[in-house]
């Protein structure tokens, strides 16, 4: 019995498989810088409008070298970020703290007395790379590598003075690392070559104007508050070097860690009236 050739062309069946394989082999479409900035802006707006008032444990190690033992300070505090209503029907995020101990001893005030201090991280750190700051900054998206964080590099516009709404008034540069799934900022590096330490203008301050290089880094971690996830600072460090070209430069350092985040709530209950 003679075999008859099949009228079906196997190539007709193989072609769709080859096309499908080619489609599957294509790498996922990578976001553009504008798309990344739009997502960061959305994340920032979500944080600004929905993060509740909260408190957490703050541990700070601050020092200056050359110095003495009184210039190396360990401070433990309860840190707060509170929503405060404004006259224009908006809310502002205000930082405060209750100092619990300084070098293991009872505090004399609720202020961080240094020798090095840092503030404003919870209010403005996430906004450094955002659509709102495009008039103040130059941004560049690094080449995206599979399985690696996205990296956006930034630098301040080189021609001061900068508008009042620019977060960075001093010439600075740095980078942020982004979680590819959420495009949340996981880490920030910031370098300010000439950061003003003391401006020497306060009456009776006794200080001459002084500037030095500041290197700041912040780690962010996901925190659950009010059944939502917000990315908050978990650790930060700041290093300032003044007089680097002199015989005896001065080094300031500030290290802080944050943990045990809790929503700041006030509860009350009505008690039944009782006879005297």
N, C-alpha and C positions, 0 to 999 in steps of 0.2 A: 504494500500500500504506500503510495507516494504521499509524502508530507506536503501540505500546501503552505506556502508562506503566509504569515499573518498579514492582514491588511492594516493592522495597527502599527504605527511608527513609534517605537519606544522613545524616540527623541521628544515626541509630543508630550509624553508623560514625564520625562526627565527635566524638561525645560522649566515647568513651574517650580519644581523642587530646587533647581539651581537659582531661580530668581528669589525664592523665599529665603534660601540660604544667604544670598548676597544681601538681602534686606536685613536679616538678623545680624549679619556680621558688621553692619555699619555702627560706628560708635554713637552713643546718645548725643543729641544736640547740646552743645555747650552754651551756657548763658553769656550774654554780652555784659559789658561793664554797666550799661544803662539798666539792664534787667536786674543785675545784682544790686545796684543802688536803689532801685524801686522796691525791691524786696526788703532791703535794710531799712528803708524809710517806713514801710508797712510794719516791720517788726518794732521799730522805734515808736511809732504812733500807738501800737498796741500796748507797749510798755508804759508810755506816758499817760494813756487814758485808763488803763485797767489795772496797773499794779496797785495793790492795796497798801495802806500804811502797814509797816512791819518793823520788827526789831530782831536783832541777832547778836551773837557774841562777837566781840572784836578784841583781837590780841595784837598789840603794836609793840615793836622793838625799834627804838629810835636812838641814833648815836651820832657823834661827831668825833673825828680824829684829825689832828691831835686833840686830846681832851683828857678829862679826869673822870673819876667814877660817877660824879654827879651829871655827867653829860652822856651817859648811857642809860636810857630809861626804858623800862618794860611796863606797859600800861594795859590793864584789862578793863573793858567797858561793855556796857549794853548800848549798842548802836541802834539808832532809829531813823527811819525815813518816813515822814508823815505828810499826808495830803492836807494842804492848808487852802481853804476857799479864798478866792481873790475877788475884789470888787467888780471885775468884769465877768463874773460868773464862771470863771475857770478855776483850776486848782494848781497850786505850785507844790513841788516836792522839796521839802526842807529837811536837811540833815541835822541831827543832834545826838548827844550821847550822855550817858550817866557813867562817870568813871567810878569803878569799884575798887581798884587798887593801883598804886604806883610803886614799882619795885617791891611788891609784897606788903606795902604799908597803906593805911587808909589815905584817901586823896584829900587834898586841900581845896580842890575845885573840880568842875566838870569839863574843864578845857584840857586839850592836849598841849602840854607845855614844852614839847620838843625834847631834845634840841632840833629835831626836824619834824615838820607836820605836813599833812597833805589832806585836801578836802575837795569835794565836788565830784568825786568819781562816780557815785551813784546817780547824780543828777545829769552829768554831761558826757561821761565816758563813752556811752553807746552812740552818741550823736556825732562823733568826730568824723566818721565816714557815713554820709547821708546826703540825700538830695538837697536838703536845706543848707548844707555847707558847701555846695558846689561853687558858689561865687567866691569862697574863701580858700578853697583847696584845689589841688591837682591830684587826680586819681588815676591809677593804672592797675588793671587786672592782670596778674601773672598768668602764664600759660597753665591751663588746668591739667593736672595729672590724675589719672584714675585712682580712686581709693585714697587720695590725699586731700587735705583741706584746701579750700580756695584761699588765695592770698591777694589782698588789695593793698597796694602801696599808695602812700599819700604824702604830700608836702604842701606847706602853706604857699599861697601866692607870693612871688618874690618882691612885690612892690607895695610896701606899706605906705600910709597907714591902712589897716584893715578896717572894714565896717564894724560897727559896735556889736553886731549880732554874730561875729565870728568867734567861735569858741577858743581858738588859738590865736592870741594876739602877738605872740612871739614867733619868730621864724623857727619852724619845726618840721620834722619829717618822721615817718614811721610806717607801720604796716599792721593790718589786722588779718587774723586767720578765721575762716568761716567754716561752720559745719555744712557739708554739701547738702544734707537732707533738709535742714531747716533754714540755712543761710543766717543762722545766729552767730554772733561774734563769740568765739571761744578764747581768743587771746589778742591783746593789743600791745604793741611796742611803740614807744614815742621817744624821740631824741630832740632836745632843744639845746643847740650849741651855746647859746648865750641866754640863760635863764636868770632873771633878776631875783636875787636872794634877799637883799636888803636894798631898798631904793634910797635910803638916807634922807627922805623928805619929811618924816614924821618929826614934829617938834619935840626936842628933848630926847630923841631916840639914841643919840650918841653913836650912830652907825654911819660910816661912809658908804656911798653906793658900792654894791658888790654884786657881781654876776659870775655864773659858772655853768658848765655843761651839766644838763640833767638828763638822765636816762630812766624812763618810766616803763614798767611792764605790768599788765593786769591779766589774770586768768579769770575766766567766767565759767560758771557751771549751772546746769538746770536746777531750779528750785521750785518746789510745789507750794503755791500759796493760793488760797481761796479756790481750790480745785482747778487751778490753771498752772501752766509751766512758764516761769520767767527765768531768764538767764541773768544771774547776779555775780558780782565779784566774789571769788573764793579766796584769792590771794593777790597781793600787789606789792611792788617794791619800787623804790625811788632812790637813785644814787646821784648825788650832786658833787662835782669837783670844782673848787674855786682855786685860782692861782696855780693852774697845772704847770705853768712855765716858770714858776718861782722856786726858790730853794726849799720852801716848806708849804706845799699845797694843803688845803683843808678838804676833808671828805665828810659829807653828810649822808646818812642812810636812813631809810624808813621802810620797814617791812610790816605788813598787816595781813592777818588772816581773818576770815569771816565764816561762821558756821552757826548751826542751830537757828535757822530762820523760822520766824513765827509771825502770823498775821497779828497786827496790833488791834485788839478789840477791847471794848468796854461793855461789860454786861451788868444788868441790874435786875432786881426783882421786887415785887410789891409784897410787903409784909402785912398781915391782918392787924387791924387795930386791937389793942388790948386795954383792959381797964387798969387804972393806976393800982 
